[in-house]
Amino acid sequence: MNILLVYPEFPDTFWSFKHALKFVRKRAGSPPLGLLTVAAMLPPTWEKKLVDLNTTGLSQKDLLWADYVFISAMVVQRDSARSIIRRCKEADVKVVAGGPLFTMEHTAFPEVDHFVLNEAELTLPPFLSDLANGGARHLYTTTDHPDIRQTPAPLWQLANLKYYDTVSIQYSRGCPFNCNFCNITALLGHRPRTKTAPQVIAELDSLYALGWRKGVFFVDDNFIGNKKQLKTEILPALIAWRKDKIGMPFNTEASINLADDPELMSLMTQAGFRTVFVGIETPNEDSLAECDKMQNKGRDLVDSVKRLQRAGLQVQGGFIVGFDSDTTSIFQQQIDFIQRSGIVTAMVGLLQAPPGTRLYERMQQEERLVDTISGDNVDGSTNIIPKMGLEPLREGYRQLLAHIYAPQFYYERVMTFLREYQPPKVRTYLDPQYLLALGRSIFRLGILARGRVYYWRLFFWTLFRRPRLFPTAIMMAICGFHFQQVVAQHVV
């Protein structure tokens, strides 16, 4: 059996980093973790090939070779997924689809032959059994959640790792919190399920053996969902593993209460974690209560961010405008918060209601739903009729993004972060492309860009005041260029 695993293309979005990746000569952010994990669950005698449309094209030869095409996608990849399915139908190749997009919207894809939805550890085995017996059904789904201690390591060998800037692995699934706009708990549950330390170390060992030395993103819904296991098992194992290793800095996602635990922050930085994405959402206490973001309420959020930064963790932040409790003053409040906190990577989006969430159910009852979600965090779209009014919301949103990603304010924010940040000492691996990226940034950002004066201010300020952080400052400048391009295309 020949299995072609196809990953749809990402559009040019906030998290695609397409404009930044050109500086380091990479084609995509990371290989498709879900498809590579599914590949490891397929019979070992089957032939398998990965086509990631973010790094290469899908040829007719590929389709002629395949007995089945397996496709997985997120909502933002919807258009590319439709194109792939259409090509498969034209080539008379059967399609097996799974992943978040199809789990939420499978009825919108009638051309797909088989849906293997939810978590593949539970739905893939019965599909494979039925397929072997000649009676595979159209739909496989479940409301149960598997024990991921049985999940195999991804088949990294199927991916051409030289095309990527980072690699993703997963330690846990699920989140203990109950934010009403988030579909993570609808898809993966409230109880965090975890892998064992030997599993995680084995996955890292396999990457290291393949020569990987760049970043590793732990794609957990909330990395600190099970603090006890982190402190007693996972982080000590990672600290021991890292002692004779070069490179491979880690980043992940966590809730803001990480800032309340100095021991956990220290263990994470010792283990190699350098960046953490945190859902800040809003400085408006009423809006936090409205969306049940109770872990963020009643605290000085700027101080919490600063504690994480001083502990050695760069904070990337998610922000939302358009809550019912928001007035037009929210846009300036968000600007002030983002600038004071020094959150350089600030993803600000309009409130959306994904299917399966409590917010979706409330909006449906109030007859305030329109269209479907785009999956693009900064395209200025929403599937909700906002109480503020759509035009005031969009206009305020445009002004907010135009401000925080204007060169002057972006570079000021980078310097605010660098003043606070206390980086741990690590043995780093320097990809030659990152050295070349410095020259490319000087040419593109220091000579051609309209905001070049702010680039040079950051350049020399960091060189003389925080020389250890000079590579960090340059990479932030490069990422800022990407954010500015995305904002200019979609919002301003």
Buried (B, 14 or more C-beta within 10 A) or exposed (E): EBBBBBBBBBBBBBBBBBBBBBBBBBBBBBBBBBBBBBBBBBEEEEEBBBBBBBBBEBEEEBBEBBEBBBBBBBBBBBEBBBBBBEBBBEEEBBBBBBBBBBBBBBEEBEEBBBBBBBBBBBBBEBBBEBBEEEEBEEEBEEEEBBEBEEBBBBBBEBBEBEBBBBBBBBBBBBBBBBBBBBBBBBBBBEEBBBBBBEBBBBBBBBBBEEEBBBBBBBBBBBBBBBBEBBBEBBBBBBBEBBEEBEBBBBBBBBBBBBBEBEEBBBBBBBBBBBBBBBBBBBBBBEBBBBBBBEBBEEBEBBEBBBBBBEBBBBBBBBBBBBBBBBEEEBBEBBBEBBBBBBBBBBBBBBBBBBBBBBBBBBBEEEEBBEEBBBBBBBBBBBBBEBEBEBEEBBEBBBBBBBBBBBBEBBBBBBBBBBEBBEBBEBEEBEBEBBEEBBEBBBEBBBEEBEBBEBBBBBBEBBEEEBEEBBBBBBBBBBBBBBBBBBBEBBBE
